[in-house]
Amino acid sequence: MAGKDQDVSDWDVIVVGAGPAGSAAALAALESKPDARVLLLDRAPLGRDKVCGDGIAPHTVAALDALGVRSVEPHEVVETVKLSAPGGASSSAVTSDPGYVVPRATFDERLARAAIERGAVFVERRVTSVVPDDSGVTVDGQDRAPVLIAADGANSVVRRAIGQGHNAKRALAVAVRGYAPTPKGRPRELEIRWDARRAGGLCYAWSFPTANGTSNVGYGMSAAALTNGRAELEERMRLLLPDHDLDGVELSGHNLPLSVATPQFAVGRVLLTGDAASLINPLTGEGIYSAVASGIMAGRAAVTDAASAGERYSRELREKFGRQHRQLRLVYPLVDSKAVLDAVIRACSTNRGTFDRLLDVGLGESSFRMRDVGTLLRHLVRR
Ligand SMILES: Cc1cc2nc3c(=O)[nH]c(=O)nc-3n(C[C@H](O)[C@H](O)[C@H](O)COP(=O)(O)OP(=O)(O)OC[C@H]3O[C@@H](n4cnc5c(N)ncnc54)[C@H](O)[C@@H]3O)c2cc1C
């Protein structure tokens, strides 16, 4: 065993990152083992912002409800989803399970505080050193546990420390986000406007209304196709959201590591979760649900049996998301085709089942069935 001396504090599990993945991991560990010593480290204080669309899928709310955590409030609900195709057609529906829009500073703090209330010890510190060995992991030379859960996001230092490189550009999206006044008279709906350009993957603007009169607006696209940095993202956003007053809106950018290329989910005693494991859905940019779901599995595995935690966690994660990941790897290159996007909208407008399925694949762990592919092909042929 390396690095153990009397100045090192011992824990049952160390979680690096107090975003949705990290807090869910701490909550699940403490649910499985209420007396577990859980260290939750984050470089930022509680209540920090995270560049995001702030769209909280019903799947996320359900997973957190099951842990006894109230993550959303009734006034934050947004029941309608509207998808607009490059050709101008659109499809909108009240969803059977509604989503929510909660600024991440608020949402993430709710989760982290719930973990702290149940016994996690939160320490504000930027992790710089992660040294794994056969029986555990030492962090920054001062904390040690038999298992470490990496929940430190898209630019994970832990992932790098265990020799798992970050996603190449073709498996990465980039996006900008800001808060604009919600246009007067605009219905309260989560709107995604797909772009007409061939960008090799994910490429759209969104407008998600918060509960305080602003809308979270942004634009994201494949990093491989970006030629003019943030200016290009801003220009496309203005083009796709002409009904929003974007003057003076402060924009921030961030990466989205897409699940079209994932690292090894566990290496020895280190388990990668959420964005650190590249779990973002490439169809929608949704990553909070996969962060929470993976965090829960990692937290449970970590306190059940440290020696087999990595193997158990990787197996469970593959069982849950493996089929979707394989399928979306094939589908992803097609999502920038105007013909495909128009056909999707036509299929959704005429078939409620297709609309629901699309949301379920885009927000949860589902995958498409042969019947969905048949419906889409029929609409493609009929155009
Ligand atoms: C523009 C944009 C829009 C998006 N919109 C949506 C959306 O509407 N809905 C959705 O579901 N998903 C969306 N996503 C994806 C979503 O934001 C992420 O998938 C999600 O935040 C992943 O959660 P996480 O806990 O893995 O990582 P994060 O939320 O990034 O949390 C990581 C935490 O680790 C901490 N940290 C990082 N490095 C260190 C370190 N060295 N030491 C200590 N702490 C550290 C950070 O401070 C942070 O608190 C969007 C992403 C972007 C970029």
The ligand as an SDF file (V2000), in Angstrom:
LIG
                    3D

 53 58  0  0  0  0  0  0  0  0999 V2000
  -24.2600   24.3610  -22.7640 C   0  0  0  0  0  0  0  0  0  0  0  0
  -24.6990   23.0630  -22.1540 C   0  0  0  0  0  0  0  0  0  0  0  0
  -26.0650   22.7940  -22.0440 C   0  0  0  0  0  0  0  0  0  0  0  0
  -26.4920   21.6090  -21.4320 C   0  0  0  0  0  0  0  0  0  0  0  0
  -27.8440   21.4260  -21.2420 N   0  0  0  0  0  0  0  0  0  0  0  0
  -28.2680   20.3490  -20.5670 C   0  0  0  0  0  0  0  0  0  0  0  0
  -29.6470   20.2200  -20.2170 C   0  0  0  0  0  0  0  0  0  0  0  0
  -30.4780   21.1200  -20.4660 O   0  0  0  0  0  0  0  0  0  0  0  0
  -30.0370   19.0950  -19.5680 N   0  0  0  0  0  0  0  0  0  0  0  0
  -29.1460   18.1120  -19.2490 C   0  0  0  0  0  0  0  0  0  0  0  0
  -29.5560   17.0810  -18.6930 O   0  0  0  0  0  0  0  0  0  0  0  0
  -27.8250   18.2290  -19.5270 N   0  0  0  0  0  0  0  0  0  0  0  0
  -27.3600   19.3290  -20.1500 C   0  0  0  0  0  0  0  0  0  0  0  0
  -26.0260   19.4830  -20.3740 N   0  0  0  0  0  0  0  0  0  0  0  0
  -25.0900   18.4740  -19.8720 C   0  0  0  0  0  0  0  0  0  0  0  0
  -24.9220   18.6250  -18.3540 C   0  0  0  0  0  0  0  0  0  0  0  0
  -24.5860   19.9630  -18.0410 O   0  0  0  0  0  0  0  0  0  0  0  0
  -23.8150   17.6770  -17.8410 C   0  0  0  0  0  0  0  0  0  0  0  0
  -23.9730   16.4280  -18.4490 O   0  0  0  0  0  0  0  0  0  0  0  0
  -23.8760   17.5260  -16.3230 C   0  0  0  0  0  0  0  0  0  0  0  0
  -23.5620   18.7260  -15.6850 O   0  0  0  0  0  0  0  0  0  0  0  0
  -22.9140   16.4150  -15.8550 C   0  0  0  0  0  0  0  0  0  0  0  0
  -22.8960   16.3550  -14.4610 O   0  0  0  0  0  0  0  0  0  0  0  0
  -21.5690   15.8950  -13.6940 P   0  0  0  0  0  0  0  0  0  0  0  0
  -21.9280   15.8360  -12.2600 O   0  0  0  0  0  0  0  0  0  0  0  0
  -20.9910   14.7220  -14.3580 O   0  0  0  0  0  0  0  0  0  0  0  0
  -20.5060   17.0800  -13.9500 O   0  0  0  0  0  0  0  0  0  0  0  0
  -20.5820   18.6200  -13.5540 P   0  0  0  0  0  0  0  0  0  0  0  0
  -21.9690   19.0730  -13.4320 O   0  0  0  0  0  0  0  0  0  0  0  0
  -19.6940   19.3220  -14.5260 O   0  0  0  0  0  0  0  0  0  0  0  0
  -19.9300   18.6920  -12.1150 O   0  0  0  0  0  0  0  0  0  0  0  0
  -18.5350   18.4970  -11.9440 C   0  0  0  0  0  0  0  0  0  0  0  0
  -18.1160   19.0990  -10.6140 C   0  0  0  0  0  0  0  0  0  0  0  0
  -16.7520   18.7800  -10.4030 O   0  0  0  0  0  0  0  0  0  0  0  0
  -16.0820   19.9210   -9.8920 C   0  0  0  0  0  0  0  0  0  0  0  0
  -14.6590   19.7860  -10.2450 N   0  0  0  0  0  0  0  0  0  0  0  0
  -14.1170   19.8140  -11.4700 C   0  0  0  0  0  0  0  0  0  0  0  0
  -12.7900   19.6280  -11.3880 N   0  0  0  0  0  0  0  0  0  0  0  0
  -12.4910   19.4950  -10.0860 C   0  0  0  0  0  0  0  0  0  0  0  0
  -11.2890   19.2930   -9.3680 C   0  0  0  0  0  0  0  0  0  0  0  0
  -10.1070   19.2030   -9.9680 N   0  0  0  0  0  0  0  0  0  0  0  0
  -11.3460   19.1990   -8.0200 N   0  0  0  0  0  0  0  0  0  0  0  0
  -12.5530   19.2920   -7.3650 C   0  0  0  0  0  0  0  0  0  0  0  0
  -13.7210   19.4890   -8.0030 N   0  0  0  0  0  0  0  0  0  0  0  0
  -13.6900   19.5850   -9.3360 C   0  0  0  0  0  0  0  0  0  0  0  0
  -16.7850   21.1000  -10.5520 C   0  0  0  0  0  0  0  0  0  0  0  0
  -16.6280   22.2960   -9.7990 O   0  0  0  0  0  0  0  0  0  0  0  0
  -18.2320   20.6150  -10.5860 C   0  0  0  0  0  0  0  0  0  0  0  0
  -18.9540   21.0220   -9.4530 O   0  0  0  0  0  0  0  0  0  0  0  0
  -25.5490   20.6540  -20.9830 C   0  0  0  0  0  0  0  0  0  0  0  0
  -24.1880   20.9100  -21.1220 C   0  0  0  0  0  0  0  0  0  0  0  0
  -23.7590   22.1110  -21.6850 C   0  0  0  0  0  0  0  0  0  0  0  0
  -22.2960   22.3900  -21.7790 C   0  0  0  0  0  0  0  0  0  0  0  0
  1  2  1  0
  2  3  1  0
  2 52  2  0
  3  4  2  0
  4  5  1  0
  4 50  1  0
  5  6  2  0
  6  7  1  0
  6 13  1  0
  7  8  2  0
  7  9  1  0
  9 10  1  0
 10 11  2  0
 10 12  1  0
 12 13  2  0
 13 14  1  0
 14 15  1  0
 14 50  1  0
 15 16  1  0
 16 17  1  0
 16 18  1  0
 18 19  1  0
 18 20  1  0
 20 21  1  0
 20 22  1  0
 22 23  1  0
 23 24  1  0
 24 25  2  0
 24 26  1  0
 24 27  1  0
 27 28  1  0
 28 29  2  0
 28 30  1  0
 28 31  1  0
 31 32  1  0
 32 33  1  0
 33 34  1  0
 33 48  1  0
 34 35  1  0
 35 36  1  0
 35 46  1  0
 36 37  1  0
 36 45  1  0
 37 38  2  0
 38 39  1  0
 39 40  1  0
 39 45  2  0
 40 41  1  0
 40 42  2  0
 42 43  1  0
 43 44  2  0
 44 45  1  0
 46 47  1  0
 46 48  1  0
 48 49  1  0
 50 51  2  0
 51 52  1  0
 52 53  1  0
M  END
$$$$
